[in-house]
Amino acid sequence: MKKETIKSRYGDDRLFFYEDSKWFIDLKECHLMRYIANDKLEVTGIDPSGGPYIAIGDKLSYFSKALPDITITMIKHVKDSVYQLT
């Protein structure tokens, strides 16, 4: 499993990981989360306290040069603090 941890502006860990041919982010250290949705109530962005703001259309490489240069086309809550970034 590939992993890359970045820090929020408050020093909290943001763990990006690759599993089953998909990228995920684990926000377990996040205490407050804002969601952005479209008119179909599909999540189009997540904004954890301290960042980073993540939206459809962003490239993973924007958050860390160690992450691949792929564009996020879907954000899906999969369990507890984990979101799939496809």
The first five atom37 places (N, CA, C, CB, O) and aatype in JSON, in Angstrom:
{
  "aatype": [12, 11, 11, 6, 16, 9, 11, 15, 1, 18, 7, 3, 3, 1, 10, 13, 13, 18, 6, 3, 15, 11, 17, 13, 9, 3, 10, 11, 6, 4, 8, 10, 12, 1, 18, 9, 0, 2, 3, 11, 10, 6, 19, 16, 7, 9, 3, 14, 15, 7, 7, 14, 18, 9, 0, 9, 7, 3, 11, 10, 15, 18, 13, 15, 11, 0, 10, 14, 3, 9, 16, 9, 16, 12, 9, 11, 8, 19, 11, 3, 15, 19, 18, 5, 10, 16],
  "atom_mask": [
    [1, 1, 1, 1, 1],
    [1, 1, 1, 1, 1],
    [1, 1, 1, 1, 1],
    [1, 1, 1, 1, 1],
    [1, 1, 1, 1, 1],
    [1, 1, 1, 1, 1],
    [1, 1, 1, 1, 1],
    [1, 1, 1, 1, 1],
    [1, 1, 1, 1, 1],
    [1, 1, 1, 1, 1],
    [1, 1, 1, 0, 1],
    [1, 1, 1, 1, 1],
    [1, 1, 1, 1, 1],
    [1, 1, 1, 1, 1],
    [1, 1, 1, 1, 1],
    [1, 1, 1, 1, 1],
    [1, 1, 1, 1, 1],
    [1, 1, 1, 1, 1],
    [1, 1, 1, 1, 1],
    [1, 1, 1, 1, 1],
    [1, 1, 1, 1, 1],
    [1, 1, 1, 1, 1],
    [1, 1, 1, 1, 1],
    [1, 1, 1, 1, 1],
    [1, 1, 1, 1, 1],
    [1, 1, 1, 1, 1],
    [1, 1, 1, 1, 1],
    [1, 1, 1, 1, 1],
    [1, 1, 1, 1, 1],
    [1, 1, 1, 1, 1],
    [1, 1, 1, 1, 1],
    [1, 1, 1, 1, 1],
    [1, 1, 1, 1, 1],
    [1, 1, 1, 1, 1],
    [1, 1, 1, 1, 1],
    [1, 1, 1, 1, 1],
    [1, 1, 1, 1, 1],
    [1, 1, 1, 1, 1],
    [1, 1, 1, 1, 1],
    [1, 1, 1, 1, 1],
    [1, 1, 1, 1, 1],
    [1, 1, 1, 1, 1],
    [1, 1, 1, 1, 1],
    [1, 1, 1, 1, 1],
    [1, 1, 1, 0, 1],
    [1, 1, 1, 1, 1],
    [1, 1, 1, 1, 1],
    [1, 1, 1, 1, 1],
    [1, 1, 1, 1, 1],
    [1, 1, 1, 0, 1],
    [1, 1, 1, 0, 1],
    [1, 1, 1, 1, 1],
    [1, 1, 1, 1, 1],
    [1, 1, 1, 1, 1],
    [1, 1, 1, 1, 1],
    [1, 1, 1, 1, 1],
    [1, 1, 1, 0, 1],
    [1, 1, 1, 1, 1],
    [1, 1, 1, 1, 1],
    [1, 1, 1, 1, 1],
    [1, 1, 1, 1, 1],
    [1, 1, 1, 1, 1],
    [1, 1, 1, 1, 1],
    [1, 1, 1, 1, 1],
    [1, 1, 1, 1, 1],
    [1, 1, 1, 1, 1],
    [1, 1, 1, 1, 1],
    [1, 1, 1, 1, 1],
    [1, 1, 1, 1, 1],
    [1, 1, 1, 1, 1],
    [1, 1, 1, 1, 1],
    [1, 1, 1, 1, 1],
    [1, 1, 1, 1, 1],
    [1, 1, 1, 1, 1],
    [1, 1, 1, 1, 1],
    [1, 1, 1, 1, 1],
    [1, 1, 1, 1, 1],
    [1, 1, 1, 1, 1],
    [1, 1, 1, 1, 1],
    [1, 1, 1, 1, 1],
    [1, 1, 1, 1, 1],
    [1, 1, 1, 1, 1],
    [1, 1, 1, 1, 1],
    [1, 1, 1, 1, 1],
    [1, 1, 1, 1, 1],
    [1, 1, 1, 1, 1]
  ],
  "atom_positions": [
    [[0.85, -1.17, 0.0], [0.0, 0.0, 0.0], [0.9, 1.24, 0.0], [-0.97, 0.0, 1.23], [1.81, 1.36, 0.82]],
    [[0.63, 2.16, -0.92], [1.35, 3.43, -0.97], [0.71, 4.38, 0.02], [1.34, 4.03, -2.42], [-0.52, 4.42, 0.15]],
    [[1.54, 5.16, 0.73], [1.02, 6.11, 1.71], [1.8, 7.41, 1.62], [1.1, 5.53, 3.15], [3.0, 7.41, 1.32]],
    [[1.12, 8.51, 1.89], [1.77, 9.81, 1.97], [1.01, 10.64, 3.01], [1.79, 10.53, 0.57], [-0.2, 10.83, 2.89]],
    [[1.72, 11.11, 4.02], [1.1, 11.92, 5.05], [1.53, 13.37, 4.88], [1.48, 11.41, 6.46], [2.72, 13.66, 4.74]],
    [[0.55, 14.26, 4.88], [0.84, 15.69, 4.88], [0.23, 16.27, 6.15], [0.28, 16.4, 3.57], [-0.62, 15.65, 6.78]],
    [[0.67, 17.45, 6.52], [0.17, 18.12, 7.72], [-0.83, 19.21, 7.35], [1.33, 18.71, 8.54], [-0.65, 19.92, 6.36]],
    [[-1.87, 19.33, 8.15], [-2.79, 20.46, 8.0], [-2.07, 21.69, 8.54], [-4.17, 20.2, 8.74], [-1.0, 21.58, 9.14]],
    [[-2.66, 22.85, 8.34], [-2.0, 24.07, 8.86], [-1.99, 24.11, 10.39], [-2.7, 25.32, 8.32], [-1.29, 24.93, 10.98]],
    [[-2.75, 23.21, 11.04], [-2.73, 23.11, 12.49], [-1.84, 21.96, 12.97], [-4.14, 22.92, 13.02], [-1.75, 21.71, 14.17]],
    [[-1.19, 21.26, 12.03], [-0.29, 20.18, 12.4], [-0.92, 18.8, 12.45], [0.0, 0.0, 0.0], [-0.25, 17.83, 12.83]],
    [[-2.2, 18.69, 12.08], [-2.86, 17.38, 12.07], [-2.46, 16.59, 10.83], [-4.4, 17.54, 12.13], [-2.24, 17.16, 9.76]],
    [[-2.37, 15.27, 10.98], [-2.02, 14.41, 9.85], [-3.18, 14.24, 8.89], [-1.57, 13.04, 10.34], [-4.33, 14.1, 9.3]],
    [[-2.86, 14.26, 7.61], [-3.8, 13.94, 6.54], [-3.14, 12.81, 5.75], [-4.12, 15.21, 5.61], [-2.19, 13.04, 5.01]],
    [[-3.66, 11.61, 5.92], [-3.06, 10.43, 5.31], [-3.73, 10.1, 3.98], [-3.16, 9.23, 6.27], [-4.91, 9.75, 3.94]],
    [[-2.97, 10.21, 2.89], [-3.41, 9.76, 1.58], [-2.86, 8.35, 1.41], [-2.92, 10.72, 0.42], [-1.69, 8.1, 1.7]],
    [[-3.69, 7.43, 0.94], [-3.19, 6.07, 0.71], [-3.86, 5.44, -0.51], [-3.43, 5.19, 1.95], [-4.98, 5.8, -0.88]],
    [[-3.15, 4.5, -1.11], [-3.58, 3.81, -2.32], [-3.84, 2.36, -1.98], [-2.52, 3.94, -3.46], [-2.97, 1.65, -1.49]],
    [[-5.07, 1.92, -2.26], [-5.48, 0.55, -1.92], [-6.52, 0.08, -2.94], [-6.05, 0.48, -0.46], [-7.42, 0.84, -3.3]],
    [[-6.39, -1.14, -3.39], [-7.34, -1.71, -4.36], [-7.51, -0.83, -5.6], [-8.7, -1.93, -3.69], [-8.62, -0.64, -6.09]],
    [[-6.4, -0.28, -6.08], [-6.37, 0.56, -7.29], [-7.15, 1.87, -7.13], [-6.93, -0.21, -8.46], [-7.61, 2.43, -8.12]],
    [[-7.29, 2.35, -5.9], [-8.0, 3.6, -5.63], [-7.23, 4.43, -4.61], [-9.45, 3.32, -5.13], [-6.53, 3.88, -3.76]],
    [[-7.36, 5.75, -4.7], [-6.76, 6.65, -3.72], [-7.8, 7.07, -2.69], [-6.16, 7.9, -4.42], [-8.97, 7.28, -3.0]],
    [[-7.34, 7.18, -1.44], [-8.19, 7.55, -0.32], [-7.48, 8.61, 0.53], [-8.56, 6.31, 0.54], [-6.26, 8.78, 0.44]],
    [[-8.25, 9.31, 1.35], [-7.69, 10.17, 2.37], [-8.36, 9.81, 3.69], [-7.88, 11.69, 2.03], [-9.57, 9.62, 3.75]],
    [[-7.54, 9.71, 4.74], [-8.06, 9.43, 6.08], [-7.93, 10.71, 6.89], [-7.28, 8.24, 6.77], [-6.83, 11.24, 7.08]],
    [[-9.05, 11.21, 7.37], [-9.1, 12.47, 8.11], [-9.42, 12.23, 9.59], [-10.15, 13.41, 7.49], [-10.16, 13.01, 10.2]],
    [[-8.87, 11.15, 10.16], [-9.23, 10.79, 11.53], [-8.84, 11.85, 12.55], [-8.57, 9.5, 11.9], [-9.43, 11.89, 13.63]],
    [[-7.88, 12.71, 12.24], [-7.51, 13.77, 13.18], [-8.31, 15.05, 12.97], [-6.03, 14.07, 13.05], [-8.01, 16.08, 13.57]],
    [[-9.33, 14.98, 12.12], [-10.14, 16.15, 11.82], [-11.3, 16.25, 12.82], [-10.68, 16.09, 10.37], [-11.99, 15.26, 13.08]],
    [[-11.5, 17.43, 13.37], [-12.56, 17.63, 14.36], [-13.79, 18.33, 13.78], [-12.02, 18.42, 15.53], [-14.87, 18.3, 14.37]],
    [[-13.61, 18.97, 12.62], [-14.71, 19.69, 12.0], [-14.56, 19.56, 10.49], [-14.74, 21.2, 12.44], [-13.46, 19.75, 9.96]],
    [[-15.65, 19.24, 9.8], [-15.6, 19.04, 8.35], [-16.75, 19.78, 7.7], [-15.66, 17.53, 8.0], [-17.88, 19.72, 8.17]],
    [[-16.44, 20.47, 6.62], [-17.48, 21.12, 5.81], [-17.55, 20.37, 4.49], [-17.17, 22.66, 5.58], [-16.53, 20.03, 3.9]],
    [[-18.78, 20.1, 4.03], [-19.0, 19.39, 2.78], [-19.6, 20.35, 1.77], [-19.93, 18.17, 3.0], [-20.4, 21.23, 2.12]],
    [[-19.22, 20.19, 0.52], [-19.81, 20.94, -0.57], [-20.46, 19.91, -1.48], [-18.73, 21.82, -1.33], [-19.84, 18.91, -1.84]],
    [[-21.71, 20.15, -1.87], [-22.45, 19.18, -2.7], [-23.1, 19.9, -3.88], [-23.52, 18.44, -1.86], [-23.34, 21.1, -3.85]],
    [[-23.39, 19.11, -4.92], [-24.1, 19.66, -6.07], [-25.61, 19.51, -5.84], [-23.66, 18.95, -7.38], [-26.04, 19.09, -4.77]],
    [[-26.39, 19.85, -6.86], [-27.86, 19.79, -6.7], [-28.39, 18.36, -6.58], [-28.53, 20.47, -7.87], [-29.55, 18.17, -6.22]],
    [[-27.56, 17.36, -6.9], [-27.94, 15.95, -6.72], [-27.47, 15.41, -5.37], [-27.36, 15.09, -7.87], [-27.57, 14.22, -5.1]],
    [[-26.96, 16.3, -4.53], [-26.43, 15.99, -3.2], [-25.21, 15.06, -3.25], [-27.51, 15.36, -2.36], [-24.95, 14.32, -2.3]],
    [[-24.48, 15.09, -4.36], [-23.22, 14.37, -4.47], [-22.11, 15.27, -3.94], [-22.94, 13.93, -5.95], [-22.07, 16.45, -4.27]],
    [[-21.23, 14.72, -3.13], [-20.14, 15.52, -2.56], [-19.19, 15.95, -3.67], [-19.38, 14.71, -1.47], [-18.69, 15.12, -4.44]],
    [[-18.95, 17.25, -3.76], [-18.03, 17.78, -4.76], [-16.79, 18.39, -4.12], [-18.74, 18.83, -5.61], [-15.82, 18.72, -4.81]],
    [[-16.81, 18.53, -2.79], [-15.65, 19.05, -2.09], [-15.75, 18.75, -0.6], [0.0, 0.0, 0.0], [-16.84, 18.64, -0.04]],
    [[-14.58, 18.61, 0.02], [-14.52, 18.45, 1.48], [-13.51, 19.45, 2.0], [-14.13, 16.97, 1.89], [-12.48, 19.7, 1.38]],
    [[-13.83, 20.02, 3.15], [-12.99, 21.07, 3.72], [-12.77, 20.78, 5.2], [-13.65, 22.47, 3.52], [-13.47, 21.32, 6.05]],
    [[-11.79, 19.93, 5.51], [-11.52, 19.63, 6.92], [-10.87, 20.83, 7.61], [-10.61, 18.4, 7.04], [-10.16, 21.61, 6.98]],
    [[-11.11, 20.97, 8.9], [-10.49, 22.08, 9.63], [-8.98, 21.98, 9.48], [-10.9, 22.06, 11.14], [-8.39, 20.91, 9.69]],
    [[-8.36, 23.07, 9.13], [-6.92, 23.09, 8.92], [-6.5, 22.69, 7.52], [0.0, 0.0, 0.0], [-5.32, 22.76, 7.18]],
    [[-7.47, 22.27, 6.7], [-7.18, 21.94, 5.3], [-6.58, 20.56, 5.14], [0.0, 0.0, 0.0], [-6.38, 19.84, 6.12]],
    [[-6.3, 20.18, 3.94], [-6.5, 20.98, 2.74], [-7.93, 20.84, 2.21], [-5.5, 20.57, 1.66], [-8.58, 19.81, 2.39]],
    [[-8.41, 21.91, 1.56], [-9.68, 21.83, 0.86], [-9.46, 20.94, -0.35], [-10.21, 23.26, 0.44], [-8.51, 21.15, -1.1]],
    [[-10.32, 19.95, -0.56], [-10.19, 18.99, -1.65], [-11.48, 19.01, -2.46], [-9.88, 17.55, -1.12], [-12.57, 18.87, -1.9]],
    [[-11.36, 19.19, -3.77], [-12.55, 19.27, -4.62], [-12.36, 18.47, -5.9], [-12.87, 20.74, -4.97], [-11.24, 18.19, -6.33]],
    [[-13.48, 18.11, -6.49], [-13.45, 17.48, -7.81], [-12.75, 18.45, -8.76], [-14.9, 17.13, -8.32], [-13.03, 19.65, -8.78]],
    [[-11.84, 17.91, -9.54], [-11.05, 18.73, -10.46], [-9.65, 19.0, -9.96], [0.0, 0.0, 0.0], [-8.77, 19.35, -10.75]],
    [[-9.42, 18.85, -8.64], [-8.07, 19.01, -8.09], [-7.2, 17.84, -8.51], [-8.11, 19.13, -6.54], [-7.7, 16.74, -8.77]],
    [[-5.91, 18.07, -8.58], [-4.96, 16.99, -8.82], [-4.34, 16.59, -7.49], [-3.85, 17.42, -9.84], [-4.03, 17.45, -6.67]],
    [[-4.17, 15.29, -7.28], [-3.55, 14.82, -6.03], [-2.16, 15.42, -5.84], [-3.47, 13.29, -6.02], [-1.75, 15.7, -4.72]],
    [[-1.43, 15.61, -6.93], [-0.08, 16.15, -6.85], [-0.04, 17.58, -6.3], [0.57, 16.11, -8.22], [1.02, 18.05, -5.88]],
    [[-1.17, 18.28, -6.31], [-1.26, 19.62, -5.72], [-1.0, 19.56, -4.22], [-2.65, 20.24, -6.0], [-0.43, 20.5, -3.66]],
    [[-1.39, 18.48, -3.56], [-1.27, 18.35, -2.11], [0.11, 17.87, -1.69], [-2.32, 17.41, -1.58], [0.56, 18.18, -0.59]],
    [[0.78, 17.12, -2.55], [2.14, 16.64, -2.28], [2.75, 16.18, -3.6], [2.14, 15.47, -1.22], [2.09, 15.52, -4.41]],
    [[4.0, 16.54, -3.81], [4.69, 16.1, -5.03], [4.89, 14.59, -5.06], [6.05, 16.8, -5.15], [5.15, 14.02, -6.11]],
    [[4.76, 13.93, -3.9], [4.9, 12.48, -3.83], [3.64, 11.75, -4.29], [5.23, 12.05, -2.41], [3.67, 10.54, -4.51]],
    [[2.53, 12.48, -4.44], [1.28, 11.89, -4.92], [1.23, 11.97, -6.44], [0.04, 12.59, -4.29], [1.86, 12.85, -7.03]],
    [[0.49, 11.08, -7.09], [0.44, 11.07, -8.55], [-0.32, 12.28, -9.1], [-0.22, 9.79, -9.05], [-1.11, 12.92, -8.41]],
    [[-0.05, 12.57, -10.35], [-0.66, 13.71, -11.03], [-1.98, 13.27, -11.68], [0.31, 14.3, -12.1], [-2.15, 13.35, -12.89]],
    [[-2.92, 12.8, -10.83], [-4.22, 12.39, -11.34], [-5.29, 13.37, -10.83], [-4.56, 10.92, -10.92], [-5.16, 13.94, -9.75]],
    [[-6.33, 13.53, -11.63], [-7.4, 14.47, -11.3], [-8.51, 13.75, -10.54], [-7.96, 15.13, -12.57], [-8.93, 12.66, -10.92]],
    [[-8.98, 14.37, -9.47], [-10.09, 13.83, -8.68], [-11.39, 14.05, -9.45], [-10.17, 14.5, -7.25], [-11.72, 15.18, -9.82]],
    [[-12.11, 12.96, -9.71], [-13.38, 13.05, -10.44], [-14.58, 12.69, -9.57], [-13.34, 12.15, -11.65], [-15.73, 12.88, -9.97]],
    [[-14.29, 12.16, -8.36], [-15.37, 11.77, -7.45], [-14.82, 11.76, -6.02], [-15.96, 10.37, -7.83], [-13.67, 11.38, -5.8]],
    [[-15.63, 12.18, -5.07], [-15.3, 12.11, -3.65], [-16.41, 11.31, -2.99], [-15.13, 13.55, -3.0], [-17.59, 11.67, -3.07]],
    [[-16.03, 10.22, -2.33], [-17.05, 9.35, -1.75], [-16.65, 8.97, -0.32], [-17.24, 8.08, -2.62], [-15.55, 8.48, -0.09]],
    [[-17.56, 9.2, 0.63], [-17.34, 8.79, 2.01], [-17.51, 7.27, 2.08], [-18.33, 9.52, 2.99], [-18.57, 6.75, 1.74]],
    [[-16.46, 6.55, 2.52], [-16.54, 5.1, 2.52], [-16.62, 4.49, 3.91], [-15.36, 4.54, 1.82], [-17.21, 3.42, 4.07]],
    [[-16.05, 5.14, 4.91], [-16.17, 4.67, 6.3], [-15.57, 5.69, 7.24], [-15.48, 3.29, 6.49], [-14.61, 6.38, 6.89]],
    [[-16.13, 5.79, 8.41], [-15.68, 6.72, 9.45], [-15.06, 7.97, 8.85], [-14.67, 6.03, 10.37], [-15.77, 8.82, 8.31]],
    [[-13.74, 8.09, 8.93], [-13.06, 9.3, 8.5], [-12.39, 9.16, 7.14], [-12.03, 9.68, 9.53], [-11.55, 9.98, 6.77]],
    [[-12.76, 8.13, 6.38], [-12.07, 7.82, 5.12], [-12.94, 8.2, 3.91], [-11.71, 6.32, 5.06], [-14.13, 7.88, 3.85]],
    [[-12.3, 8.88, 2.94], [-12.96, 9.28, 1.71], [-12.18, 8.74, 0.52], [-13.09, 10.83, 1.63], [-10.95, 8.81, 0.49]],
    [[-12.9, 8.2, -0.45], [-12.28, 7.74, -1.68], [-12.16, 8.94, -2.61], [-13.11, 6.58, -2.34], [-13.12, 9.69, -2.81]],
    [[-10.99, 9.11, -3.18], [-10.73, 10.18, -4.14], [-10.43, 9.54, -5.48], [-9.55, 11.12, -3.67], [-9.29, 9.13, -5.72]],
    [[-11.4, 9.43, -6.34], [-11.23, 8.72, -7.6], [-11.02, 9.7, -8.73], [-12.44, 7.84, -7.89], [-10.86, 9.29, -9.88]]
  ]
}
